[in-house]
Each structure stands twice: as C-alpha cells, then as structure tokens.
C-alpha cells in the first residue's frame, strides 16, 4: 500500500534500487526457483558432464511455472546486461551470482548445510548467466 515516488532523488542510487529488488525477491512467499525445484537444480549443477549439466538445467528452467520462467528470463537478461558492463560496475558473473544466488534459489528449510548450499546456489545462477542464450 506504500506509495513510492520514483522521481525522488534517492532512487538514483543503484544500491538502493538493487537492494529493493533483492528485498522484493527475498520476501516472495516462494523464491523465483520454487522450493519444489531446489534439490533438482542442486543435483543438476553437480553433474560432471558439461553438456548433460547444461541440458538438465535448461530443462529444469523450462519446467518452471510460466510466471517464474518469464520473470527469470527478464531478470537474467537484465543481469547479463549488468555483467556486460563489469569493467565499470565491477559486477562479474561470479559477483552477480554471489549477490543473487541465495535470493533466487533457496531450500524450503534452512536446517541443512547452508554454506554448502550457497556454493551450489551461486553456481546455478552463474551457469544460467553464462548460458542465457541456450536456456532461453
């Protein structure tokens, strides 16, 4: 119900905008990658054969509900553009993956090994960024 004035000068700070986006994604009742798909994505990123891993992740993305898939396509297209300007913004593929991995892809319960999951969450996001054209 909050009315935001996007012409307000504090929205010009990219950190404020990025923080708002991450907060929005983190507060969704279910993450962009639904809880039901979390273990599948983690298992897929662990596949040793690169071509099999790529096909598996693409198939998983394409199996997401349409709203999740469409949002992911737009978000990752934007994040790829951010990475294209890594010389100016210092946001490499790895940096973007570290920032967004745990927000976009998280387990239903945080009781298991969070540190180990975080590595794989970041790798999934990194893979999707690196293979955006193939996946979408």
MDAnalysis code that builds the backbone (N, CA, C; Angstrom):
import MDAnalysis as mda
import numpy as np

u = mda.Universe.empty(408, n_residues=136, atom_resindex=np.repeat(np.arange(136), 3), trajectory=True)
u.add_TopologyAttr("name", ["N", "CA", "C"] * 136)
u.add_TopologyAttr("resid", np.arange(1, 137))
u.add_TopologyAttr("resname", ["UNK", "UNK", "UNK", "UNK", "UNK", "UNK", "UNK", "UNK", "UNK", "UNK", "UNK", "UNK", "UNK", "UNK", "UNK", "UNK", "UNK", "UNK", "UNK", "UNK", "UNK", "UNK", "UNK", "UNK", "UNK", "UNK", "UNK", "UNK", "UNK", "UNK", "UNK", "UNK", "UNK", "UNK", "UNK", "UNK", "UNK", "UNK", "UNK", "UNK", "UNK", "UNK", "UNK", "UNK", "UNK", "UNK", "UNK", "UNK", "UNK", "UNK", "UNK", "UNK", "UNK", "UNK", "UNK", "UNK", "UNK", "UNK", "UNK", "UNK", "UNK", "UNK", "UNK", "UNK", "UNK", "UNK", "UNK", "UNK", "UNK", "UNK", "UNK", "UNK", "UNK", "UNK", "UNK", "UNK", "UNK", "UNK", "UNK", "UNK", "UNK", "UNK", "UNK", "UNK", "UNK", "UNK", "UNK", "UNK", "UNK", "UNK", "UNK", "UNK", "UNK", "UNK", "UNK", "UNK", "UNK", "UNK", "UNK", "UNK", "UNK", "UNK", "UNK", "UNK", "UNK", "UNK", "UNK", "UNK", "UNK", "UNK", "UNK", "UNK", "UNK", "UNK", "UNK", "UNK", "UNK", "UNK", "UNK", "UNK", "UNK", "UNK", "UNK", "UNK", "UNK", "UNK", "UNK", "UNK", "UNK", "UNK", "UNK", "UNK", "UNK", "UNK", "UNK", "UNK"])
u.atoms.positions = np.array([
    [0.814, -1.213, 0.000],
    [0.000, 0.000, 0.000],
    [0.849, 1.265, 0.000],
    [2.149, 1.097, 0.118],
    [3.033, 2.255, 0.165],
    [3.115, 2.896, -1.212],
    [2.986, 4.213, -1.250],
    [3.111, 4.956, -2.496],
    [4.551, 5.453, -2.625],
    [5.212, 5.051, -3.688],
    [6.600, 5.439, -3.894],
    [6.695, 6.497, -4.982],
    [7.527, 7.478, -4.750],
    [7.811, 8.497, -5.748],
    [9.140, 8.144, -6.392],
    [9.075, 7.522, -7.558],
    [10.302, 7.088, -8.223],
    [11.110, 8.255, -8.784],
    [10.533, 9.444, -8.784],
    [11.280, 10.637, -9.199],
    [12.112, 11.199, -8.054],
    [11.897, 10.674, -6.848],
    [12.674, 11.084, -5.684],
    [14.151, 10.743, -5.952],
    [15.038, 11.669, -5.644],
    [16.462, 11.526, -5.951],
    [17.146, 10.313, -5.360],
    [16.670, 9.769, -4.239],
    [17.389, 8.633, -3.647],
    [17.266, 7.364, -4.491],
    [16.323, 7.315, -5.440],
    [16.209, 6.153, -6.331],
    [17.283, 6.157, -7.411],
    [18.027, 7.256, -7.514],
    [19.106, 7.316, -8.496],
    [20.321, 6.506, -8.047],
    [20.400, 6.180, -6.776],
    [21.497, 5.369, -6.243],
    [21.233, 3.904, -6.595],
    [22.082, 3.336, -7.415],
    [21.885, 1.964, -7.894],
    [21.830, 0.963, -6.746],
    [22.493, 1.256, -5.646],
    [22.482, 0.350, -4.498],
    [21.098, 0.293, -3.854],
    [20.393, 1.407, -3.869],
    [19.032, 1.447, -3.329],
    [18.114, 0.609, -4.217],
    [18.228, 0.782, -5.520],
    [17.384, 0.043, -6.458],
    [17.675, -1.455, -6.369],
    [18.951, -1.815, -6.365],
    [19.334, -3.224, -6.273],
    [18.870, -3.828, -4.955],
    [19.034, -3.078, -3.879],
    [18.577, -3.549, -2.568],
    [17.076, -3.769, -2.547],
    [16.321, -2.863, -3.173],
    [14.865, -3.008, -3.233],
    [14.478, -4.249, -4.041],
    [15.179, -4.485, -5.150],
    [14.903, -5.668, -5.968],
    [15.195, -6.947, -5.191],
    [16.349, -6.995, -4.539],
    [16.701, -8.185, -3.758],
    [15.708, -8.402, -2.622],
    [15.297, -7.339, -1.951],
    [14.329, -7.449, -0.861],
    [12.999, -7.979, -1.380],
    [12.550, -7.459, -2.517],
    [11.311, -7.937, -3.115],
    [11.394, -9.436, -3.399],
    [12.485, -9.854, -4.049],
    [12.653, -11.269, -4.400],
    [12.781, -12.143, -3.156],
    [13.461, -11.662, -2.142],
    [13.660, -12.431, -0.911],
    [12.360, -12.584, -0.121],
    [11.468, -11.607, -0.226],
    [10.234, -11.649, 0.544],
    [9.079, -12.330, -0.179],
    [9.317, -12.821, -1.386],
    [8.272, -13.587, -2.054],
    [7.942, -14.814, -1.207],
    [6.686, -15.220, -1.152],
    [6.331, -16.407, -0.360],
    [7.091, -17.653, -0.810],
    [7.383, -17.715, -2.093],
    [8.191, -18.796, -2.649],
    [9.218, -18.141, -3.566],
    [10.474, -18.608, -3.529],
    [11.503, -17.967, -4.368],
    [11.215, -18.128, -5.857],
    [11.946, -17.391, -6.655],
    [11.787, -17.470, -8.114],
    [11.957, -18.907, -8.594],
    [12.940, -19.609, -8.046],
    [13.044, -21.055, -8.283],
    [12.255, -21.700, -7.148],
    [11.097, -22.283, -7.461],
    [10.227, -22.819, -6.405],
    [10.946, -23.850, -5.530],
    [10.496, -23.938, -4.288],
    [11.074, -24.901, -3.346],
    [11.093, -26.310, -3.941],
    [10.057, -26.651, -4.698],
    [9.960, -27.997, -5.280],
    [11.072, -28.285, -6.280],
    [11.725, -27.243, -6.777],
    [12.784, -27.418, -7.776],
    [14.186, -27.268, -7.191],
    [14.283, -26.849, -5.942],
    [15.596, -26.551, -5.360],
    [16.543, -27.749, -5.473],
    [16.144, -28.898, -4.945],
    [17.025, -30.071, -4.957],
    [17.361, -30.518, -6.379],
    [16.436, -30.328, -7.300],
    [16.679, -30.709, -8.696],
    [17.776, -29.832, -9.316],
    [17.722, -28.530, -9.049],
    [18.750, -27.628, -9.569],
    [20.112, -27.919, -8.935],
    [20.113, -28.208, -7.645],
    [21.373, -28.520, -6.960],
    [21.962, -29.806, -7.538],
    [21.117, -30.810, -7.748],
    [21.605, -32.066, -8.336],
    [22.128, -31.828, -9.754],
    [21.455, -30.979, -10.506],
    [21.860, -30.717, -11.891],
    [23.214, -30.023, -11.956],
    [23.449, -29.053, -11.075],
    [24.719, -28.318, -11.134],
    [25.886, -29.205, -10.733],
    [25.614, -30.295, -10.047],
    [26.672, -31.220, -9.630],
    [27.047, -32.218, -10.731],
    [26.286, -32.275, -11.812],
    [26.572, -33.203, -12.907],
    [27.926, -32.846, -13.525],
    [28.791, -33.823, -13.647],
    [30.149, -33.585, -14.137],
    [30.215, -33.296, -15.639],
    [29.413, -33.986, -16.436],
    [29.433, -33.803, -17.884],
    [28.802, -32.444, -18.228],
    [29.589, -31.512, -18.806],
    [29.080, -30.152, -19.056],
    [27.843, -30.106, -19.965],
    [27.815, -30.927, -21.009],
    [26.664, -30.861, -21.920],
    [25.411, -31.425, -21.257],
    [25.569, -32.496, -20.492],
    [24.429, -33.066, -19.771],
    [23.942, -32.090, -18.699],
    [24.876, -31.458, -17.992],
    [24.519, -30.473, -16.975],
    [23.744, -29.322, -17.621],
    [24.223, -28.843, -18.749],
    [23.557, -27.744, -19.446],
    [22.151, -28.084, -19.886],
    [21.978, -29.275, -20.459],
    [20.637, -29.702, -20.885],
    [19.707, -29.842, -19.689],
    [20.224, -30.409, -18.619],
    [19.415, -30.627, -17.423],
    [18.949, -29.297, -16.827],
    [19.840, -28.333, -16.719],
    [19.463, -27.034, -16.164],
    [18.480, -26.324, -17.092],
    [18.718, -26.392, -18.387],
    [17.770, -25.782, -19.331],
    [16.393, -26.415, -19.182],
    [16.344, -27.745, -19.118],
    [15.063, -28.435, -18.974],
    [14.368, -28.074, -17.665],
    [15.145, -27.905, -16.612],
    [14.559, -27.501, -15.332],
    [13.975, -26.094, -15.417],
    [14.687, -25.176, -16.033],
    [14.171, -23.813, -16.194],
    [12.882, -23.855, -17.005],
    [12.892, -24.635, -18.070],
    [11.699, -24.716, -18.926],
    [10.541, -25.438, -18.248],
    [10.817, -26.170, -17.170],
    [9.755, -26.866, -16.438],
    [9.126, -25.998, -15.349],
    [9.685, -24.809, -15.125],
    [9.140, -23.915, -14.103],
    [7.755, -23.413, -14.512],
    [6.936, -23.034, -13.538],
    [5.648, -22.419, -13.875],
    [5.877, -21.197, -14.772],
    [4.954, -20.917, -15.675],
    [5.158, -19.820, -16.640],
    [5.535, -18.478, -16.006],
    [4.916, -18.099, -14.911],
    [5.235, -16.805, -14.286],
    [6.679, -16.789, -13.782],
    [7.126, -17.899, -13.215],
    [8.503, -17.991, -12.722],
    [9.477, -17.943, -13.904],
    [9.158, -18.695, -14.935],
    [10.023, -18.767, -16.113],
    [10.125, -17.400, -16.800],
    [8.994, -16.732, -16.970],
    [9.000, -15.423, -17.627],
    [9.779, -14.388, -16.810],
    [9.561, -14.399, -15.500],
    [10.283, -13.468, -14.632],
    [11.776, -13.748, -14.666],
    [12.123, -15.031, -14.639],
    [13.527, -15.413, -14.681],
    [14.172, -14.955, -15.986],
    [13.464, -15.093, -17.074],
    [14.009, -14.689, -18.374],
    [14.319, -13.189, -18.389],
    [13.385, -12.383, -17.914],
    [13.583, -10.931, -17.898],
    [14.693, -10.549, -16.920],
    [14.663, -11.120, -15.721],
    [15.663, -10.799, -14.711],
    [17.066, -11.176, -15.183],
    [17.222, -12.392, -15.704],
    [18.549, -12.831, -16.133],
    [19.033, -12.075, -17.372],
    [18.109, -11.659, -18.221],
    [18.522, -10.828, -19.364],
    [19.109, -9.511, -18.834],
    [18.448, -8.940, -17.837],
    [18.960, -7.710, -17.233],
    [20.315, -7.954, -16.550],
    [20.419, -9.052, -15.789],
    [21.674, -9.343, -15.100],
    [22.812, -9.591, -16.089],
    [22.503, -10.166, -17.236],
    [23.529, -10.337, -18.277],
    [24.010, -8.973, -18.774],
    [23.096, -8.026, -18.884],
    [23.496, -6.665, -19.293],
    [24.368, -6.021, -18.220],
    [24.054, -6.272, -16.962],
    [24.894, -5.758, -15.874],
    [26.305, -6.308, -16.025],
    [26.408, -7.613, -16.282],
    [27.721, -8.256, -16.420],
    [28.480, -7.709, -17.629],
    [27.771, -7.344, -18.690],
    [28.437, -6.773, -19.870],
    [29.211, -5.503, -19.523],
    [28.830, -4.836, -18.442],
    [29.478, -3.591, -18.023],
    [30.356, -3.801, -16.791],
    [30.897, -4.997, -16.659],
    [31.676, -5.335, -15.462],
    [32.914, -4.465, -15.278],
    [33.447, -3.919, -16.346],
    [34.622, -3.053, -16.215],
    [34.277, -1.772, -15.458],
    [33.067, -1.271, -15.655],
    [32.656, -0.045, -14.963],
    [32.030, -0.329, -13.600],
    [31.238, -1.410, -13.512],
    [30.475, -1.642, -12.273],
    [31.072, -2.715, -11.359],
    [32.127, -3.370, -11.823],
    [32.818, -4.427, -11.057],
    [31.900, -5.582, -10.681],
    [30.873, -5.822, -11.497],
    [29.953, -6.929, -11.249],
    [30.175, -8.005, -12.312],
    [31.080, -8.921, -12.011],
    [31.350, -10.050, -12.903],
    [30.222, -11.066, -12.747],
    [30.253, -12.088, -13.562],
    [29.268, -13.171, -13.448],
    [29.305, -13.745, -12.032],
    [30.495, -13.960, -11.513],
    [30.625, -14.529, -10.174],
    [30.046, -13.591, -9.113],
    [30.288, -12.307, -9.248],
    [29.771, -11.332, -8.284],
    [28.248, -11.302, -8.290],
    [27.664, -11.279, -9.477],
    [26.204, -11.275, -9.588],
    [25.635, -12.563, -9.002],
    [26.294, -13.682, -9.258],
    [25.827, -14.967, -8.735],
    [25.869, -14.986, -7.207],
    [26.917, -14.428, -6.636],
    [27.037, -14.373, -5.177],
    [25.933, -13.502, -4.582],
    [25.631, -12.398, -5.237],
    [24.616, -11.473, -4.733],
    [23.211, -12.061, -4.865],
    [22.911, -12.710, -6.003],
    [21.542, -13.152, -6.264],
    [21.280, -14.631, -6.017],
    [22.316, -15.469, -5.979],
    [22.115, -16.907, -5.807],
    [21.220, -17.282, -4.636],
    [21.555, -16.869, -3.422],
    [20.753, -17.258, -2.259],
    [19.353, -16.638, -2.240],
    [19.153, -15.560, -2.999],
    [17.849, -14.909, -3.050],
    [16.910, -15.624, -4.023],
    [17.450, -16.080, -5.143],
    [16.625, -16.669, -6.191],
    [16.365, -18.156, -5.989],
    [17.240, -18.792, -5.244],
    [17.237, -20.253, -5.138],
    [17.550, -20.602, -3.694],
    [16.530, -21.047, -2.961],
    [16.784, -21.397, -1.560],
    [15.928, -22.583, -1.162],
    [16.424, -23.359, -0.195],
    [15.662, -24.531, 0.250],
    [14.457, -24.114, 1.087],
    [13.486, -25.004, 1.185],
    [12.286, -24.720, 1.975],
    [12.625, -24.518, 3.442],
    [13.613, -25.267, 3.943],
    [14.041, -25.078, 5.333],
    [15.538, -24.842, 5.345],
    [15.970, -24.022, 6.260],
    [17.386, -23.650, 6.351],
    [18.147, -24.555, 7.322],
    [17.588, -25.703, 7.632],
    [18.198, -26.570, 8.641],
    [19.426, -27.318, 8.124],
    [19.512, -27.516, 6.828],
    [20.637, -28.282, 6.293],
    [21.863, -27.383, 6.126],
    [22.878, -27.901, 5.492],
    [24.167, -27.221, 5.363],
    [24.052, -25.974, 4.476],
    [23.867, -24.828, 5.097],
    [23.681, -23.584, 4.353],
    [24.906, -23.186, 3.554],
    [26.081, -23.364, 4.114],
    [27.310, -22.962, 3.424],
    [27.499, -23.769, 2.144],
    [27.247, -25.062, 2.229],
    [27.398, -25.914, 1.048],
    [26.334, -25.572, 0.011],
    [25.103, -25.330, 0.464],
    [24.048, -24.945, -0.479],
    [24.401, -23.647, -1.190],
    [24.969, -22.701, -0.453],
    [25.264, -21.399, -1.041],
    [26.223, -21.532, -2.222],
    [27.199, -22.390, -2.108],
    [28.135, -22.621, -3.215],
    [27.371, -23.080, -4.447],
    [26.480, -24.041, -4.269],
    [25.727, -24.577, -5.407],
    [24.680, -23.590, -5.919],
    [24.058, -22.824, -5.013],
    [23.101, -21.798, -5.438],
    [23.795, -20.802, -6.357],
    [24.966, -20.361, -5.970],
    [25.727, -19.412, -6.775],
    [26.121, -20.028, -8.113],
    [26.502, -21.293, -8.102],
    [26.901, -21.959, -9.341],
    [25.728, -22.082, -10.313],
    [24.542, -22.323, -9.791],
    [23.357, -22.404, -10.653],
    [23.112, -21.052, -11.324],
    [23.138, -19.980, -10.545],
    [22.914, -18.642, -11.104],
    [24.011, -18.308, -12.105],
    [25.243, -18.624, -11.779],
    [26.358, -18.378, -12.691],
    [26.167, -19.149, -13.998],
    [25.742, -20.394, -13.896],
    [25.520, -21.206, -15.096],
    [24.431, -20.576, -15.980],
    [23.335, -20.162, -15.373],
    [22.244, -19.576, -16.156],
    [22.707, -18.285, -16.825],
    [23.491, -17.476, -16.123],
    [24.018, -16.257, -16.729],
    [24.942, -16.577, -17.902],
    [25.818, -17.547, -17.718],
    [26.780, -17.904, -18.766],
    [26.135, -18.563, -19.972],
    [24.962, -19.151, -19.790],
    [24.309, -19.898, -20.872],
    [22.909, -19.365, -21.152],
    [22.722, -18.076, -20.926],
    [21.396, -17.452, -21.083],
    [20.790, -17.743, -22.454],
    [21.550, -17.544, -23.514],
    [21.042, -17.748, -24.869],
    [20.574, -19.169, -25.122],
    [21.280, -20.131, -24.603],
    [20.914, -21.538, -24.776],
    [19.674, -21.882, -23.957],
    [19.585, -21.352, -22.759],
    [18.484, -21.698, -21.851],
    [17.180, -21.037, -22.268],
    [17.268, -19.774, -22.674],
    [16.034, -19.044, -23.019],
    [15.885, -18.845, -24.511],
])
